[in-house]
Amino acid sequence: MARIAALCGFLYLACLVSPAHAGCRLSERCWWHAHHAIYHKENHIAFLEANPAVDDGYKGPVITRLHHKILRIRDAIGPRWPHWPVPCCYSRKPIYIR
């Protein structure tokens, strides 16, 4: 029994200190950093697309790579907000003003 408890404790500590949690103490902070990174990558894409001095042969692969990074980040952080079955503001009775 003591061995099983020690093994469970070790696995708990190993999962607690996993690289997935590195640099992200709070989930809101990680969400904020992820959206900040997406924002900067989208700005970089917009800059490359709008710059006529940059050759299309150079900016095409860079833009494609940035799009894939954005999709991976969005997939990792999940949806923006929870989806409720019935929207809150449409479930109220209508207000009539005389």
MOQUIDA-V242239 format. One record per pair of residues at least 24 apart in sequence whose ideal C-beta (glycine too) atoms are under 7 Angstrom apart, sorted by the first residue. I is the first residue (numbers start at 1). J is the second residue. Records with the same first field share a line. If there is no record, write none. Layout:
I->J  J
This chain:
31->77
34->73  77
37->73
38->70  73  74
41->66  69  70
42->70
